[in-house]
Amino acid sequence: MLVVSVELLHGTFRGDPDGTANTGGLSRGEWPPSPSRLFAALVAADGTGERCRVTDGSELRWFARLPPPVIHADAAPCHQPLEPRYVVVPPKSPRKSTHMEYVGRTGTRIRPGYRVTPRHPHIVYRWDTEVSAEVLDALRRRAARIGYLGAADTPVRVRVGDRMPDLETSAGIYRPDPAGDLAIGVPEEGDLELLDRMFDAWRTHGPGVGRSQFPALRHRVGYRSPAGRAGVNRGGVVAWLRLGTAVAGRRVSSVTAVFKDAVLSRFQAIHGEPPPVLHGHGFRRKGFDLARYLALPDVGNRRSRGHIHGLALWLPPGSDSPARARIREAAFSVSRLHGHGVDVAVRPTMDETGIGGAATRRWTRTARCWTSAFPVVHERRVQVDLNEVTRWCRHAGFPAPRAFRSARAPFIPGGLDMAPAEVNRPGRGGRPYSHVMIWFDEPVTGPVVLGSARQRGLGLCVDVPGDSEVDAV
């Protein structure tokens, strides 16, 4: 096996997982440190090509082809928010013998994000693969030259070996799992060439070049944390995004249509032909297993107005990790939605405490009772009874409900009471729709989306506290 052990010399780690630390948008620090961050440190330790001094660089290409590793790290570290600070802005034309304390200088605000403090300052990355003596020796040489991981105030000692070190008994295990509860960045073949292009751009244009200008470097795969449970794989969200400006909830069909077009366009630009799971054309699998483009409204409290604050891209079970990572990368590279009367900025988010519908935990709770925020479009023109609602749940990947309520109007504040023209697509024929409240025997984890229009965000549900069953059918 190949084992890379990282010791945090100061006992803390600080890194920016998605480029939002300086915006104040982070709610938690990066943990565990991603394998892609480790790969970048190995590249920087001795360079590539003619810049190499102690290796020939071939070991990096071998390393980039490895599958996602198993990560051994603290299961419950402390995430400490850091206070913003001001730093001096250097002049555009620095003069000789200038002083940083000069009173005429201006300052800029820096938000450093979060510092993560684990109980045990060791992280171990393990690949169950054979490694040659030459590659192992080259990786050891590079590891010896790594001074820090993430921010410069995270000094580390990195060791490379072929056997597991002795670990603390309480260290957690983070395992690759497409249905896991975490998304962690990993390197992929081709990243070395992209890093070289980024370095050359930086040498030409200076610090104006940032990682955000190279979205293809982001490859996130699903991981199951030590606290995550391995259960029935019902698919999951691969990308959460936040809108720069809230959009009226009645425009849900337009928002999700533009979101779908943007994801397909970005995938085409980065990776080539999009897979059928994203657009549905040529889809040969049976069942209702297409991607779902979700608009996330603010609902559930007395001040809610149903405005859309966020977006989510859900993928069905069965997609392999590389495909999910490429789709996630395409979604995260979307920076603006434009078309069909929608024009709004978009940025990635992994926040749990976002504004209104942009809070990811709002849609991933576990509950027995759920109700629709957007109306559910019926799958057939038949009377809606428990058997029909059971059919909706089965097609959407959920267990059979034990009771339900149905009404024309929403059951929660902020729920959308929409007109037929806002629900049905032009030229497709009108379908009946209604709001529902559903009870399950066992808790169900969101996002819960039901009905024939769930691929375009209609039928999105939220959990209902209290599990009241008044007038349930």
Secondary structure, DSSP 8 states (H G I E B T S, - for coil): -EEEEEEETTS-B---SSS-GGGT--SS---S--HHHHHHHHHHHH-SGGG-SSS-SHHHHHHHTS---EEEEESS-EEEE---EEEEE--SS--TT--TT-TT-EEEEE---EEEE-SS-EEEEEE-S---HHHHHHHHHHHTT--BSSSTT-BEEEEEESS-----TTEEEEEE-TT-SEEEE---TTHHHHHHHHHHHHHHHGGG--GGG-GGG--EEEEE-TT--------EEEEEEEEEEEE-GGGHHHHHHHHHHHHHHHHHHHHSS--HHHH-TT--SSSS---EEEEEE--SSTT----EEEEEEEE-TT--HHHHHHHHHHHHT--EEEETTEEEEEEE---SS-SGGG-GGGTS-EEEEEEESS-EE-SSSS---HHHHHHHHHHHT---EEEEEEESS-SSTT-----HHHHS-TTS----EEEEEEEEEEEEES-EE-STTGGGTTTEEEE-TT---TT--
